[in-house]
Amino acid sequence: MKTILLLIASLAISAAVNAQKSLLSIDENNKYIYYQVVDMPGIKADSLQKNMVLFIKEFYPKEKSLQVTNPGASVKDKFLTYTSLVKHENGEMTYALNVECKDGKYRYWVTDFVFTPYEKNRYGMFTPVSGMYITLEKVSDKLPKKDVEGYFEQTGAFCKQLGDKLKKYMAEGKPQQPKENKPVKKIVTDKW
């Protein structure tokens, strides 16, 4: 009975890992892409555009590579990748997020993945290797297979999380919370 439960658990874990890897597809330019079209019936394009701008300002406040156009926006950023055993940074993955809005729906895609490996410097800190930029399409040619699988899994998981956050913002927007002026509690120290 224990072996059957162990087998089922291992199959579930491997299915979850393969699901993260299969989130990325190849586009017409032979680049890896995470692409989603989300239907939002009854919501106008200007409301979706406003929610999209709120999302970008919230999650990319200092980003200089932000381009906002009438139907959508584009932003470039990066996230860190980690080794599976030691849990330290082993590189960073840059990406481009694109969002476009229409009446009743929007689409977003994450693409242009470029990996920069990290190395330990003389101070014991992990820093990017200068001049080494590997596109996700060519990462399997230049790095060990076990590391490549981890990069695909982490990239797929990151894209899914980013998409979930975007969906939440596009559906609800960020509610403006009024600031409350709480009275300051005064403490009298001469009476006790």
PLY file of the C-alpha trace (Angstrom):
ply
format ascii 1.0
element vertex 192
property float x
property float y
property float z
element edge 191
property int vertex1
property int vertex2
end_header
0.00 0.00 0.00
2.84 2.38 0.85
4.53 1.68 -2.47
1.34 2.53 -4.35
0.99 5.83 -2.47
4.65 6.59 -3.11
4.21 5.85 -6.80
1.14 8.09 -7.04
2.93 10.92 -5.24
5.96 10.68 -7.52
3.73 10.66 -10.60
1.91 13.76 -9.35
5.19 15.57 -8.74
6.55 14.66 -12.18
3.28 15.77 -13.79
3.57 19.15 -12.03
7.16 19.55 -13.21
6.22 18.69 -16.81
3.27 21.07 -16.61
5.61 23.97 -15.77
7.90 23.04 -18.65
5.05 22.78 -21.12
3.83 26.29 -20.29
6.37 27.73 -22.72
5.69 27.44 -26.44
7.62 28.39 -29.56
6.40 31.36 -31.62
6.78 32.09 -35.34
10.28 33.52 -34.76
11.45 30.28 -33.05
11.57 31.94 -29.63
10.12 30.63 -26.41
6.95 32.45 -25.42
4.26 32.33 -22.75
1.08 33.55 -24.48
-2.44 33.95 -23.09
-5.66 35.55 -24.35
-8.14 36.30 -21.55
-11.81 37.06 -22.19
-13.34 39.71 -19.94
-16.91 40.10 -21.26
-18.58 43.42 -20.55
-15.40 45.34 -19.71
-14.40 48.19 -22.01
-10.89 48.55 -23.40
-10.25 51.82 -21.53
-10.99 50.10 -18.17
-8.66 47.27 -19.06
-6.03 49.81 -20.15
-6.36 51.63 -16.81
-6.00 48.38 -14.85
-3.00 47.43 -16.98
-1.28 50.73 -16.16
-2.02 50.19 -12.44
-0.46 46.73 -12.65
2.68 48.00 -14.38
3.11 50.91 -11.97
2.70 48.56 -9.01
5.07 45.81 -10.13
7.55 47.81 -12.22
7.81 51.18 -10.41
11.39 52.03 -11.41
11.48 50.41 -14.83
12.97 52.65 -17.51
12.19 50.32 -20.42
8.43 50.82 -20.14
6.58 51.68 -23.35
2.87 52.48 -23.13
0.89 52.66 -26.38
-2.84 53.07 -27.02
-3.78 49.37 -27.20
-1.16 48.12 -24.76
2.21 48.30 -23.06
5.60 46.63 -23.07
8.13 46.35 -20.26
11.48 44.58 -19.88
12.67 43.21 -16.57
14.50 40.25 -15.03
14.13 37.62 -12.34
16.67 35.47 -10.51
17.09 31.75 -11.04
18.25 29.43 -8.27
20.03 26.11 -7.98
17.92 23.24 -6.75
20.18 21.92 -4.02
21.92 24.84 -2.35
19.25 27.47 -3.07
21.55 30.30 -4.07
21.28 32.48 -7.16
22.91 30.94 -10.18
21.77 33.44 -12.77
19.20 35.93 -13.94
16.67 35.71 -16.74
15.64 38.86 -18.57
12.27 38.91 -20.30
9.82 41.20 -22.08
6.19 41.43 -20.98
3.71 42.72 -23.57
0.04 43.44 -22.90
-2.64 44.58 -25.38
-6.29 45.41 -24.62
-9.50 45.36 -26.63
-13.16 45.57 -25.64
-14.00 42.46 -23.64
-10.57 40.85 -23.78
-6.85 41.33 -23.46
-3.78 39.36 -24.33
-0.34 39.19 -22.84
2.83 37.38 -23.70
6.22 36.99 -22.07
9.14 36.43 -24.43
12.75 37.37 -25.27
14.23 35.25 -22.47
17.98 35.77 -22.05
19.95 33.99 -19.33
23.02 35.49 -17.65
24.88 33.05 -15.37
26.25 34.11 -12.01
29.63 33.32 -10.53
31.05 33.76 -7.07
33.38 36.76 -6.86
36.31 37.20 -4.50
34.02 38.57 -1.77
31.80 35.49 -1.80
28.91 37.25 -3.54
27.23 35.91 -6.66
27.49 38.39 -9.54
26.65 38.20 -13.27
29.35 36.88 -15.58
30.22 39.86 -17.76
29.65 39.43 -21.47
27.85 36.09 -21.21
24.23 36.27 -22.39
22.52 33.09 -23.54
19.07 33.07 -25.12
16.72 30.45 -23.74
16.64 28.77 -27.14
20.41 28.13 -27.01
20.76 27.44 -23.29
20.62 23.66 -23.81
23.68 23.82 -26.09
25.85 25.71 -23.62
24.87 24.49 -20.15
24.43 21.09 -18.43
21.11 19.33 -18.97
20.11 19.27 -15.28
20.56 23.05 -15.07
18.61 23.61 -18.30
15.59 21.73 -16.95
15.65 23.93 -13.86
15.73 27.11 -15.96
12.73 25.99 -18.00
10.80 25.03 -14.86
11.58 28.30 -13.10
10.76 30.35 -16.19
7.43 28.57 -16.66
6.54 28.99 -12.98
7.50 32.67 -13.06
5.39 33.33 -16.16
2.39 31.57 -14.63
2.68 33.62 -11.41
3.07 36.84 -13.38
0.01 35.95 -15.46
-2.05 35.22 -12.35
-1.14 38.60 -10.84
-1.99 40.34 -14.10
-5.36 38.55 -14.32
-6.22 39.68 -10.81
-5.40 43.30 -11.60
-7.21 43.25 -14.92
-10.36 41.86 -13.30
-10.42 44.02 -10.18
-7.94 46.84 -10.53
-6.23 48.04 -7.40
-8.76 49.44 -4.99
-7.81 52.86 -3.72
-7.71 52.64 0.03
-8.33 55.91 1.82
-5.69 56.86 4.34
-7.02 57.00 7.84
-5.72 59.62 10.22
-5.56 57.77 13.51
-5.24 59.96 16.55
-1.93 59.65 18.31
-2.25 58.10 21.72
-0.83 60.36 24.39
1.05 58.87 27.27
1.28 60.67 30.57
4.47 59.70 32.33
4.07 61.66 35.56
1.02 59.63 36.69
1.07 55.90 37.09
0 1
1 2
2 3
3 4
4 5
5 6
6 7
7 8
8 9
9 10
10 11
11 12
12 13
13 14
14 15
15 16
16 17
17 18
18 19
19 20
20 21
21 22
22 23
23 24
24 25
25 26
26 27
27 28
28 29
29 30
30 31
31 32
32 33
33 34
34 35
35 36
36 37
37 38
38 39
39 40
40 41
41 42
42 43
43 44
44 45
45 46
46 47
47 48
48 49
49 50
50 51
51 52
52 53
53 54
54 55
55 56
56 57
57 58
58 59
59 60
60 61
61 62
62 63
63 64
64 65
65 66
66 67
67 68
68 69
69 70
70 71
71 72
72 73
73 74
74 75
75 76
76 77
77 78
78 79
79 80
80 81
81 82
82 83
83 84
84 85
85 86
86 87
87 88
88 89
89 90
90 91
91 92
92 93
93 94
94 95
95 96
96 97
97 98
98 99
99 100
100 101
101 102
102 103
103 104
104 105
105 106
106 107
107 108
108 109
109 110
110 111
111 112
112 113
113 114
114 115
115 116
116 117
117 118
118 119
119 120
120 121
121 122
122 123
123 124
124 125
125 126
126 127
127 128
128 129
129 130
130 131
131 132
132 133
133 134
134 135
135 136
136 137
137 138
138 139
139 140
140 141
141 142
142 143
143 144
144 145
145 146
146 147
147 148
148 149
149 150
150 151
151 152
152 153
153 154
154 155
155 156
156 157
157 158
158 159
159 160
160 161
161 162
162 163
163 164
164 165
165 166
166 167
167 168
168 169
169 170
170 171
171 172
172 173
173 174
174 175
175 176
176 177
177 178
178 179
179 180
180 181
181 182
182 183
183 184
184 185
185 186
186 187
187 188
188 189
189 190
190 191
